[in-house]
């Protein structure tokens, strides 16, 4: 494992520490983007065209969608209503900050694959606030455009 492989992990963990402040999400997202850029120095990964061609003809659900279905963001979307603040605080103290660190390391580990799946890593890191605090993915349910959020079904 080279320094170039470990450097994005350091940046992602720094982003995680900024996320722990609960007010640094915009800065943390910028750090996540920088960590992803750092893994390739802005160059397109080799074989991107082959992967895009294979993906266009495949109806298989993406890795991020499969993970999201079983992770806190997917649960929150299926639920359709936000979690009460006391429960979110309890989740963060007992589970969220540990699960967030594990989530960051697992997201980084995807960069170790022979082909760096940069969009996959970015999508998983974008879910970090929901994983850590049970915040509704992408904002409040009424502003997300999620069908169950709009009609009140849950």
N, C-alpha and C positions, 0 to 999 in steps of 0.2 A: 504494500500500500504506500503510495507516494504522498508527498506533501500536498500536491495539487488535488489529491482525493480527499485529504483531511481538512483542507482549508475551507471548503464549503460547509462542512460539518461545524466548524468553529463559528462561521457566520450564521448558520441556522440556529445554533445554540444561543448566540448573542441575540438573535431575533426572538427566540423563545423567552429570554430574560426580559426583553423589552415588553413582550406580551404579558408577562407576569405583573407588570405595573397596571394593567387593565385600561390604560389610557394611551398607550403607545402603539396602537394597532397600525396607524398609517406609517410610522417609522419602521415597524417590524415588517410590514409588507414590502417596503423598499429594501430592507436588508435581505428578505427572502429572494427578491428579484436579483439583487447583487450576488447572492450566493449561487444562484442558478447560472448567472452570467459568468461567474468566476470559474465554474466547472468546465466551460468551453471557451472562455474569453470571447464570447459573442459570435463564434463561428457556428455554422450549421453543423450538426452532427453528421458523420458519414452514414450514408445509406438512408437518409431521410426520405428520398423519393420512393425507394422500395417499400418502406414502412407505410408511407401515405397511400401508395397503390394497393397494398395489402389491406389496409384499414378501410378503404373506400368500397371494396368488394365484400367486406365481412360484416355480417349482421350481428356479430357477437357483442355483448355488452362490454363496455370498457372496464379496465381494472378499477378506476376511480369510482365508477358507478356501483360496482360490486362491493367495494369497501364501504362506500357511503351508506349503502342499504343497511349494513350491520353496525355502523358507527353512530355516535350521538347525533350528528347532523341529519342523518336519514331518519332516525327515530323522531326527531323534532319535526321534520317535514311531514311525516305520516301523522303525527299527533295533531298538527295544524294550529296549535295554540302555544303561546310562550309559557315557559316554566316560571313559577313564582320566584321572586327574588330571594326569599330565605332559602329555598331549595337549591337555587343556583349557587348561593354563597356556601352552603354546606357541601355541595358537589365539588366546588373549587377547592375548598380546604381539605376535604378527605380524599378526593379522587383526581380532580382536574389537573392540578399542577404536576402530579406524577404521570398521569396519562398523557399530558401535553408533551413532556420530555420524551416519553417513549414514542409518541407520534412523530416528533421531529426526527429522532434517530431512524425510525422506520422509513420516513420519507426520504431521508438522506441515503439510506441503503439502496434505494432504487437507482441512484446515480452510479452504483458500483456494477450495475449490469453492463454487459458488453456494449449495448446501445444506450446512451443516456436518454431516458424518457423525461425530457425537461418539462413538458406540459403536465405529465402525470405528477411530477414532484411539485410543481407550482399549484396544481389543483388540490393536492393533499395538504400542502402548507396553508392554503387559503381556508381550509376547514379548521385550523387550529383554534380560533376563538370559540367555535361551537363545541369542540372537544373539551376545552379547558373549562368553560363557564356555562355550557348549555345555552348559549345565546342562540337566537334563531338564525339559521344560516342566511346570509345576505340581507339582514335587517329584520324588521318586524314582519309578522305573517301577513298583515294587511297590505304591506307595500311590496311583498315578494311576488305577487301574481300567482301564487300557488293556489290551485282550484279549491282545495279544502279550506284554505285560509279565507278565501273570498266568500264562500257560501256558509261558513260557520260549521261545516261538518267536521267531525273529528274522530 
